[in-house]
Amino acid sequence: AMSEEEKRNTAYHEAGHAIVGRCVPEHDPVYKVTIIPRGRALGVTMYLPEGDKYSMNREEIHSRLCTLYGGRVAEELIFGSDKVTTGASNDLEKVTATAKQMVMRFGMSERLGPRVFGHDRGQPFLGRDMGSEPDYSDEIAREIDDEIRRIVENAHQTARDILDERRDDLERISEILLVRETIDAEQF
């Protein structure tokens, strides 16, 4: 059983995901938002794709990054940056890994161009990072880090701008979640 404080935090977190997901372009629609714990997650915001999708463009990926940040940003806005929880750790892992793929695998960096950085030599007995050597200089490594940071910070700021503008919606949806625990697409 979650404490009232955890429920409140989770309600704002999930409402943040849902609102940002609704407001960014080219994002799947919200299907359900719940603060009922599922596995290791304290709550879940689910999206239902409108069709099969096999690839994504830069704007779609950016929208997903923003949506992943929605929960963390909601916590920052409501509770303050010194009171954010570990609830967003998986979201932050996904944001970081995706931004890294955008730069290093998908060639989606205007600054570094359409290139792939690093190579996988497929050495199954060594850890991935141990088995591959960078095929780029230390200078390029710094540029890769800077570009990943830029993408991540841009997504964070976009989520913040959306939730700043829709703070009343954030409050209202969170309160509804605290009462109902789950809302579907139509209610949202």
Secondary structure, 3 states (H helix, E strand, C coil): CCCHHHHHHHHHHHHHHHHHHHHCCCCCCEEEEECCCECCECCEEEECCCCCCCCCCHHHHHHHHHHHHHHHHHHHHHHCHHHCCHHHHHHHHHHHHHHHHHHHCCCCCCCCCCCCCCCCCCCCCCCHHHHCCCCCCHHHHHHHHHHHHHHHHHHHHHHHHHHHHCHHHHHHHHHHHHHHCEEECCCC
